[in-house]
Amino acid sequence: MRDAMLSTDLIQSHNAARLDALRDEYDSLGRSLARSGVRIDGIRDAVARFSMALPSWGCGTGGTRFAKFPIPGEPTCIEERLEDCAVVQQLCRATPRVSLHFPWDSSSDYAGLREVAAGLGLGFDAVNSNTFQDQPGQPVSYRYGSLSAADPAARDLAVRHNIDCIEAGRRLGSRALTVWVGDGTNFPGQQDLGASLDRYLESMSRIYAALPEDWRLLIEHKLYEPAFYSTVVSDWGTSILAAKELGPKAKCLVDLGHHAPSVNIEQIVARLHRFGKLGGFHFNDSKYGDDDLDSGSINPHQLFLVFNELVTAAETAPDGFDPAYMIDQSHNVTDPIESLLSSAEAILGAYAKALLVDREALRAAQARNDAMMAFQCLRAAYRRDVTPILAMARLEAGGAIDMLGVYRESGWRRRKAQERRPVALGAGIV
Ligand SMILES: [Mn+2]
């Protein structure tokens, strides 16, 4: 990294004061795991290899559709959003890529932006299109839909925008386009439910045709919102059917908050993998029907069970297993950098626990229909406190043992509040 965002001296002195305690806790956990036949260094190394993307838009306060409450010093442009992502990466070392959203992150010089990011130690992950809101001066509105709109001019505009996103992504070094549309209806009878899906598929096939050879098209579904009666791509069933219809480069993206409450998401993950269509994840958490809360803040057990399926899937993947992982949440009451750090830790923790599952014992218990011992295999792994493993992986990669402690002491946000122009109040973007 050419330009470290935070003082490396600060990180080193913070780490030095915490190193003995970490070693003690890591060694103690290592002895305990060894008694179960697990090598702690192997888990640490696997955690160190895991990475996820940061959403550029997650660096600002999100708000809800009612309002947004900006904080002083939040980023106001793509370059400042990249700076904040670099702070997260510098401290946690598990978020080396950024996912951009167009036109929010539009630039006249994507090659230049790629260089700026590289200078900050960052690359780019999937690019995201936006046809769920109109832009100033837009010739035709998405009010009644975009890729599935009845108006062919709205569909053309939405397809064109997605192809522009691919072009921008190509220059940034991305290799995937994520498409989510808010298209749907608020009234029974408002649209023909079959015809609107046909129009969506026809538009998506035009986007698919523009994909470079080594790209993936990630289809994101969402049960409802902003449409409250019917949504065109509402569930994983629609998503996998669309992905199969479009071709091998089309895969399904699972956003943890985009399901009905009580849906078994880990089973969906297993199903999508079984049919070769598991393409990516958006991590967040949900209490009711939202997709905004910090990863692992409400139901960390569900996150663990999702990772349990991912670890199983990685073991059985015939030709590599490489889903696009990204954090996708809305920060309304916290400093976004702190939420992203805390969420990255929750995600890595769920992964580390899933790696601790004794899969041989699990398969044996499943084969003899021993429900209790099969469950105990998962429970034993879930009960472990893996924080020393995560901290050790971070430390060895140059990150901070106590990420939030360093961040607060650095005064980053206070400094940025002096330098950056204030963000206007206004309606939130979810
Ligand atoms: Mn999402």
Residues whose N, C-alpha, C, O or C-beta is under 5 A from the ligand:
A	BS01	MN	D255 H282 D328
